[in-house]
Amino acid sequence: MMLKRLLLYLLILGIAVTQPACWDQKEVERLGIVLATGVEQAPGGKVRLIVQNISPSAVGKGSQGGGGGPTATSKSYRNRAAEGETLFEANRKLSLETPRQLFFAHNQVIIISEELARSRGILEVMDFFERNPQIRRTTWVVIGEGDIAALLDEPGRLETTPAQRIFGIINERDLSSQYGVRMLGNFLEMLEGDGVQPFTALLKITDNQAQPEKHGDRTAEGHIIEPNDKFLINGTAVFRRDKMVGRLNPKESRGLLWVRGEVKGGVLEVHVPGEEDKTVTLEILRSKTKLKPSISDEQIFITVEINEESNLVETTAILDLTKPETINKLEKLQAEAIRKEVEMALDQAQQEYGVDVFGFGEELHRQYPQQWKEMKNNWADIFPTVQVEVQVEAKIRRTGLITKPVEPKQQ
Amino acid sequence: MASRLLKKILPKRPPRKPARTTGENKAKTDENTGTIIQKDLETTDLSPNLAANLDFLKKILGKNNDVVFRQFRLSTTDNTEAAIIFVDGLADKNTINNNILKPLMLEYRMAGLNQNGGSLLDRVKNLGATVSEAKYVHAMDPLVAAILYGDVALIINGQDTALLFSAKGWMSRSISEPQSEVLVRGPREGFTEDIRTNTTLIRRRLRSPNLVFEDLNIGRVTSTGVLIAYIKGIADPQLVSEVRARLQKIDIDGVLESGYLEELIEDNPYSPFPHILHTERPDRVAANLLEGRVAVITDGTPFVLLAPAEFIVFMQSPEDYNERYIIGTAVRWLRYLAFAISLLLPSLYIAITTFHQEMIPTRLLISLAAAREGVPFPALVEALAMEFTFEALREAGIRLPRSVGQAVSIVGALVIGQAAVQAGVVSSLMVIVVALTGIASFVNPSFSIALTMRLLRFPIMLLAGTLGLFGVMVGVLAILIHLSGLRSFGVPYLASLAPLHISDLKDVAIRAPWWAMINRPVETGKRNPRRQSPANKPSPPEPGQDKGGEQG
């Protein structure tokens, strides 16, 4: 009796554990790991989905054999493309050629073609990515100029796949702060928010200047002929709602980042008065930004307060850096340079494109919720009329190992 | 042979007192079989006739060739006949020769004590034999029991009382370093199989009249000596009486190791977790007695039981208290981590690689997928096979002779490591996981709880392979629920954590320095909570008061 009951329990447990389970079980080696996804327009009003499908054994063998890095014979990834009315349809069409089910959870970057972003809009693309549980909200979204397939086949050597290369480049964005880039989650928030418009980085392929012009045929010496391509992140794409309306060049992009308080590094060049041809280079250490909106007589004012610190890293001008006055002078020049960048960005956004990528609307919403309710619906019309005042407080912290520039002694 | 005979002659004593007879008239019973019925042994007393007594004893013990019957004459004027009976090997021959036979056969006369008054037996005891322990026995039953425990029985013609001399002197293993609990810093003495040696080792550490060894005999046939040790005034009397009661309830033919007793007195016989601690180290016993626990010492085994034992006790090593406390604390956390690894790592690996690939960092996922490319089995089967191999190897290594054991481990390392990976049967990462799990399980200072971890790993692995992380959580929660319901002699098994005793965390979350361990553990030290004066923290002498103490 006791034994019978025990057996029954064991049976129930066995069934409970084995029967409903395993439905999402998938061995690692059965996954078609996707590291990058590209979306572009296809003829006939369709969209084309391009995925970068990694081949783990090619990566693994490279490191296992001790050879290091992928060789020309075995590429560590395979790009696949399919067209469809919707992305999901295209995705499933890929199964006709992919031996493994595509696994998007490790997707590093989503590249949307500029053409599609400008003409068709990105709403349907976003719907697919937002709905799919495998896609992370931390995936980077970038806009690709030109041929997406070429972008996803960039031949750089560091990192194993172009996807990881793009990911790596974006991770180092604070060294330049010359473009604004968004993760999928942030991008969606901005897309759906009503006081701000989305923006993200623009990516394209250019020629690699480091390749000698007279390359010649040196395959006999063991050199591999490789395409003369490299990535270039070329400023920021700005959107009105789901459509891309324009771009900000690197300087303007940093203006945008100053306002949003996202500058964590990068280089500023200032020219000392009197020595206009000489340049002093400053590396930004950190910055903080405060937006202070105010409303008087139907006119909206926004004060942008920027606090910045930098190191002097290079100077061609002969300066006596031991004197506080010199530093003070440089600090003022630096503040002016920053203000200029911000004003360039404001100019573009307010007058040229008329889109509030700065998030002024959100700030107004926070400070003046009542008034915002009235403004909200015609914010696009009000935004260009907003008066913006930029106040910059800039500091120089260190001047490097030497105080005086390198200078030959006068005989 | 001997045990079968003992089984016949030494069953449990019935409470009633039958009418007693003497060996003289009872020795004749059952002559055709040559054995004496048990009842006779219990009811027979010694007779004044030496021959009859020897006859009776020979019927009982005579078949054993290790029992020596030595007949001789006392050096009294009338040369009274006498005999000593002892078990060869149990009793010390030197003592017998020099302290019993020599004085009685030679020097008795020289001492001129023949004419003194009193009974012959008294004179033998008081003036003759020079043995420290001697007592009178009147009945056959205790006499036989004493002989079988190494005493020497002296029976003199004309006396219906025998003298028992304690001359226990059998061969026993000498005190050596404990094999199962090796310390870098700490005493090197370990218990031996001899109960007297063991009590000595404890007594030497606790030179207090409050240390009590209570005597019990367990085992109908083996009649094993079992001692309950505790410190009066520290141990909870209720706990002591509970231990005593549980031990007294035991009715079993034999107790050969303390493991028998452990299973017979523990609170939850169905739990895979040990809830009585066993140790080979006298210093550990002493430390636990000082914390108010009770020790059960069993004759014939170096393993002493300590109760109550909470879960956390199994995570502590005596070395923690000998090494500096900062290091002790760090090592303790290492141990907690290793404990979690040894229980969960293979399960987590299975769950994450088969269900939750999105949780793996991208690069790791790629190399994982590359490593598993071509592996024919699912991760669960792979893990089970590897764990099985590892456990089999470990078991083989323990049981085999030492020289062969090493060969096994070399072959094992080659087979489950290099060759299996190269053949593509298992992935290299799985080998790492299994190896890490193995190492982690060796970190545990308590072998018995490490065994539990080894066992529980497998059901959790199955859960992980079928339900993923959810299954792992289910397994862990089931274990936690079970643990929180366990008790060890009335003390909650998870005590100090659940129920939470914040002051006890000084010996759980950290190993507090000795000067900060002012109180004993709450659960076991209720009776006498204060361990030391709170002013023990060392500090430099105050300036200006140099050598003040010396002058005073």
Chai-1 contact restraints between the chains, C-beta under 6 A:
chainA,res_idxA,chainB,res_idxB,connection_type,confidence,min_distance_angstrom,max_distance_angstrom,comment,restraint_id
A,V17,B,T466,contact,1.0,0.0,6.0,A-B,restraint_1
A,T18,B,T466,contact,1.0,0.0,6.0,A-B,restraint_2
A,A21,B,T466,contact,1.0,0.0,6.0,A-B,restraint_3
A,A21,B,L467,contact,1.0,0.0,6.0,A-B,restraint_4
A,Q25,B,T354,contact,1.0,0.0,6.0,A-B,restraint_5
A,Q25,B,F355,contact,1.0,0.0,6.0,A-B,restraint_6
A,E27,B,T354,contact,1.0,0.0,6.0,A-B,restraint_7
A,E27,B,P378,contact,1.0,0.0,6.0,A-B,restraint_8
A,V28,B,T353,contact,1.0,0.0,6.0,A-B,restraint_9
A,V28,B,L368,contact,1.0,0.0,6.0,A-B,restraint_10
A,V28,B,A369,contact,1.0,0.0,6.0,A-B,restraint_11
A,V28,B,R372,contact,1.0,0.0,6.0,A-B,restraint_12
A,E29,B,A369,contact,1.0,0.0,6.0,A-B,restraint_13
A,E29,B,R372,contact,1.0,0.0,6.0,A-B,restraint_14
A,E29,B,E373,contact,1.0,0.0,6.0,A-B,restraint_15
A,P56,B,I366,contact,1.0,0.0,6.0,A-B,restraint_16
A,P56,B,A369,contact,1.0,0.0,6.0,A-B,restraint_17
A,P56,B,A370,contact,1.0,0.0,6.0,A-B,restraint_18
A,S57,B,A370,contact,1.0,0.0,6.0,A-B,restraint_19
A,S57,B,E373,contact,1.0,0.0,6.0,A-B,restraint_20
A,V59,B,I366,contact,1.0,0.0,6.0,A-B,restraint_21
A,V59,B,A370,contact,1.0,0.0,6.0,A-B,restraint_22
A,G60,B,S367,contact,1.0,0.0,6.0,A-B,restraint_23
A,G60,B,A370,contact,1.0,0.0,6.0,A-B,restraint_24
A,A105,B,E358,contact,1.0,0.0,6.0,A-B,restraint_25
A,H106,B,T362,contact,1.0,0.0,6.0,A-B,restraint_26
